Amino acid sequence: MRTVCPSHHVRFLSFANFEEIHIELSKRQQLSPEFQAINPFKKVPAIVDGRFNLFESHAILIYIASAFPGVADHWYPADVSRKAKIHAVLDWHHLNLRRGAAGFVLNTVLAPLLGLPLNKEAAAEAEKVLTSSLSTIENIWLKGDGQYLLGGFRPSIADLSLVCEIMQLQLLDEKEHDRILGPHKKVQTWIASTRNATKPHFDEVHNVLYKLKLRLSLKQSSQADGERKSGIKGPIISKM
């Protein structure tokens, strides 16, 4: 597993020439001295622009949208009030949607891939936060005339950040995914709108996620086949 959600939305705005370096989390590459020199917190994503190092995904999004020509104004508007509202969404995201989505997926799907045990209690607690966060997006952040967050008619970096967070729910099996996301029709429409607005980059960025989903599905099918076979008893041979 080479990438995680915060890295995904940063790549959307990487219009400038850049070299992408993959950090293999399963191999603990983020703990290397080389990476620690860039980000002392040993987490992804991080960028190096000349002599300038920067970490924290929202800070990186803001920097790229502000520092590089060619990034359309709607991603991070010059208007101060609009910009402040985007910051409000991003600040809310950290302690709500991210905590719920990441905690739920980790403790229901990803933990074994990282050498960690699944934690049902942590998953249940994360699900409460996730469900509450999806309701908040539906009833508060998506209020307005537009189809994007804050009533916008075009997406901003807040849309990228939150949609990419929710996209990790794709790693759940279909039944579980529908149980969590199914009740939130407005959120589903917004995700589709953001995907359409960022084609073809949306699927390119999430390709790693899709591949991991396939890997998990194949593993689950293999385990199910093994359990069925182990449950089949051989014929009883009479001793008479």
N, C-alpha and C positions, 0 to 999 in steps of 0.2 A: 504494500500500500504506500503510494508515494506522495499523495496529496490529500488535503482535507479542505473542508468548506471555506474557511477564511482565505485560502489561497485561490479558490475558484473565482471569486468576484473581483479580486485584484487583477487577474489576467484579462478581464473584459476591457479594462481601460488602458491596457499596455499598448497604446498606439505607437509609441516611440520605439526606435530600434532597441532591442534588449536581448540579452542572453538568458534563457531560462535554465536554471540548475535544479534538478529534481533532488529532493531530500527524502530518503527512504526512512520513514518513521519506524517501520517494522524492524529496521536494522539499527535504530537509535542514532542515525547520522546527525540528528539535530543536537546531539550531546557532544559532538566533536569539538575540539579546540578551535578549529577553523570557523565553524558556524557560530560558536559562542563569541568569537571576536566580532561578529556582525550583530548578533542578538544575544545579549547576556542572559536573557530569560529562556533561551534554548527552545524557542517555539517558532513555528512557521505561521504566516509568511514573513519574509524580510526582503528588503531590496538594498542594493548598493548603486548609488548614482554618483560616479566620480569618487570623491572622498567622503561622500555623505551616506551614512547608513541609517536605515529607518525600519522599524518594526511596528506591529499592531496594524491589523488589516484596515481599519477605518482611517487611521492616520495616513496609510499608504494610498488609499483611494483618494483622499482629499488632496494629498500632495501631487499625485499624477494628474488629477483633474485640474489642478491650479497651475502646475508648473510647465506642462507641455502643450504646445499649440496643436490644434486639430481636435481637441476634446470639446464637443458641443456644450453650449452653456447649460442645457437642461440637465446634464448630469450633476453639476454642482453650480447653481446659478450665482451670478454676480449680485443679485438682489439680496440684501442683508437679511430681511425678514424671512425670505424663502430658505436661505441658507441656514438660518437658526432653527427652522422647523425640521430640516433634514438632520441637523445635529441632535435634535430631540428624539427622533426616531432611532438614530444610531446609538445614542446613549441608552435608550430603553431596551434595545436589542440585546445588549451584553448580559443584562441580569434577568432577562425573561426568555425570549425565543431561543437564544443560543444555549442558555442553561438547560432549557427543557428539551430541545431537539437533540443536542449533542449528548446529553446525559441519557436520554431514552435509547438512541441508536447504539451508543456505546454499550449499555448494559443489557441490550436485547440481541445485538448482532455482532458488533465489532470487537468486543473484549477478547474473545479467544484468539483472534488474529494478532492481537498485541500481547499475547501471553498472559492475559488477565482473566480472572473468573467472572462469570456473569453474576450480577447482583440484582435479584428480583425486587428487593425493597427499594434500591436506588432507582430502578426502572419505573416502579410505581410512582415514586415521588416526582421523578422527571416528567412522567406522563401528565401529572396534574398541572405542572408548570407549562408544558407544551400545549395542552388543551386550552388553558386560560389564555396563553399567548396568541393562539390562532383565533380565539374569540375576540381578543383585543384588536388584532389586525382587521378582522372582518367588520367590527362595529365602530372602531375609532379611526384607525389609520387609513382605512379605505373609504371613509366618508367624503363626500364631495361629488362634483360633476364628472371628473375624469376617471379613467380606469386604473390609475396608478396611485401609489401612496400619497397622502396629503391632498387628494383630489386632483393630482396632476394629469395633464393630457399627454405628457411624455415622461419616460422613466428617469429617475435620478439614481445617484449612488446608493441611496437608501433602498430602492427597489432591488438593485443588484445584491446588496448585502443580505436582505431578508429572504429573497427568493432562493439564493444559493444555500442558505441555512436549511430551508424547508426541503430542498431537493435531496438532502441526504436521507429523507424518509423513503426514497426509492429503494434503499437497501433492505427495507422490510419486505416480508412476503406480501403477496397481493391482498390477502384477506386483512392482514394487520394494517397495511397502508390505507385501505379503504375505510377501515374502522376509525382510524385517527383523522384522516383528511376528508372523508366523505361528507360529514355534516357541514363543512365549510365551503359552500358553493361559490361564494364571492371570492374567497381566497384562491380556489382552483381557477376561476376565470382570470384573475390577476396574474397568476403564474403563467397561464397560457399567453396572455397579452405581453408579458415581459419576454417570454421565449420568442414570440413572433417579432418583437421589436429589436431583438439582438441576434437574429439569424444572420449567418450560420454559426456565429461564435458561441451561442448558448450550448449547442450539442457538442461542439468541439471541446469546449472547456469541461463539460461534464462527461466526456468520453471515458475517463478513468473510472468515474462512478458507475457508468453503465457496465463496464467490463467487470468491476468488482461485484456488481449485482449478479451477473451471469455466473461468475465463479461461485458465489454463495448459493445460487439456485442449483447448480450442478452438484455441489457438495451435499445439499439437503436431499436431493433426489437420490444420490448414492447411499446416503445414510438410511433413507426410508426403504430402499431396495434391500439393504443388508438386514434391516430389522424384520422385513417380511420373510426373507429367506431363513433367518434364524428361528422364526416362529413356525416354520413348516416341519412337522415331524416325519421321520421316515416310516416306511410301512412296518406294521407289526408282523413279525414272523412267528408263526405258530410252532411250538415245540412238539406238537402231537404228530 
